[in-house]
Amino acid sequence: MEEVKDRLQQSAFRLSGGQRQRLCIARSLALEPEVILLDNPTSGLDPLSTATVESSLQELKRDYTIVLVPHSVQQAARMADRAAFLLDGELIEVNTAAHVFTAPSDPRTEDYVTGRFG
């Protein structure tokens, strides 16, 4: 994190929300995981910080398997290579993100990704 390299002695509470989120991701990388699981990783972030976190994740997915559970269909469409749609604990559909978000096989998936419910 080039932008904070000179602030190691300062409290992490002085970091922005996006910087804190990227710090948490960096901490998880120190454990050398095979899979990184992120539940709503940009919650509460402004659009610029969201874009920065998403950019970091795009770079990381070259080397890591990332399972992302976003609360935004738009973010899922931007970030995913593959996508799954679950409804009431049932796996409804899994396919490439392009297929799920542009030509879903199940009408319930289509209703969700087009905003008819959810």
C-alpha positions in Angstrom: 0.0 0.0 0.0 2.2 2.7 -1.4 -0.2 5.5 -0.1 0.4 4.6 3.6 4.0 3.4 3.6 5.2 6.3 5.7 2.4 6.0 8.3 3.4 2.7 10.0 3.5 4.4 13.4 0.0 5.8 13.1 -3.2 4.1 14.3 -5.1 2.1 11.7 -8.1 4.0 12.8 -6.7 7.0 10.8 -7.0 5.0 7.6 -9.9 5.5 5.2 -12.5 2.7 5.0 -11.0 1.5 1.7 -7.5 1.5 3.1 -8.7 -0.5 6.1 -10.5 -3.0 3.9 -7.3 -3.5 1.7 -5.3 -3.9 4.9 -7.6 -6.7 6.1 -7.2 -8.4 2.7 -3.4 -8.0 2.9 -3.4 -9.6 6.4 -5.2 -12.6 5.0 -2.6 -12.9 2.3 0.1 -13.2 4.9 -1.5 -16.6 5.8 -0.9 -17.8 2.2 -4.4 -19.1 1.7 -5.6 -21.1 -1.2 -9.0 -19.4 -1.2 -10.0 -16.0 0.0 -13.6 -15.7 1.1 -15.0 -12.2 1.2 -18.5 -11.3 2.4 -19.6 -7.9 1.1 -16.0 -6.5 1.0 -17.0 -3.0 0.0 -19.8 -2.5 2.5 -20.0 1.1 3.6 -17.4 2.4 1.1 -17.8 5.3 -1.2 -17.7 4.6 -5.0 -14.0 5.6 -5.3 -12.9 3.3 -2.4 -15.1 0.5 -3.8 -13.4 0.9 -7.2 -10.0 0.7 -5.5 -10.8 -2.4 -3.6 -12.3 -4.0 -6.7 -9.2 -3.2 -8.6 -7.0 -4.8 -5.9 -9.2 -7.9 -6.1 -9.0 -8.1 -9.9 -5.2 -8.2 -9.5 -5.4 -10.8 -6.7 -7.6 -13.2 -8.6 -4.8 -13.9 -11.0 -3.0 -15.7 -8.1 -5.8 -16.7 -5.7 -9.3 -18.2 -5.8 -11.6 -15.6 -4.5 -15.1 -16.3 -3.4 -17.0 -13.1 -3.2 -20.4 -12.7 -1.7 -21.4 -9.2 -2.7 -24.7 -7.6 -1.8 -24.8 -5.9 -5.2 -25.8 -7.6 -8.4 -23.8 -4.9 -10.3 -20.6 -5.7 -8.3 -21.0 -9.4 -8.9 -21.4 -8.8 -12.6 -18.2 -6.6 -12.6 -16.1 -8.9 -10.5 -17.1 -12.5 -11.3 -15.6 -15.0 -13.7 -18.2 -17.6 -12.5 -21.4 -16.9 -10.6 -23.9 -18.9 -8.6 -27.4 -17.9 -7.6 -28.9 -19.3 -4.5 -32.4 -18.8 -3.3 -33.6 -20.0 0.1 -30.6 -22.3 0.5 -31.2 -23.9 -2.9 -28.6 -23.6 -5.7 -30.6 -22.3 -8.6 -28.0 -21.7 -11.2 -24.2 -21.7 -11.6 -22.4 -20.8 -14.8 -20.0 -18.2 -16.2 -20.8 -14.7 -15.0 -21.5 -13.6 -18.6 -24.2 -16.3 -18.8 -25.7 -15.8 -15.4 -26.0 -12.0 -15.8 -26.9 -11.7 -19.4 -28.7 -15.0 -20.4 -29.7 -16.9 -17.2 -31.2 -20.3 -17.7 -33.7 -20.1 -14.8 -36.4 -17.5 -14.7 -35.8 -16.9 -10.9 -32.2 -16.0 -11.7 -33.4 -13.6 -14.4 -35.9 -12.0 -12.1 -33.2 -11.4 -9.5 -30.5 -10.1 -11.8 -32.9 -7.7 -13.5 -34.2 -6.4 -10.2 -37.7 -7.8 -10.4 -37.2 -9.0 -6.8 -34.4 -9.0 -4.2 
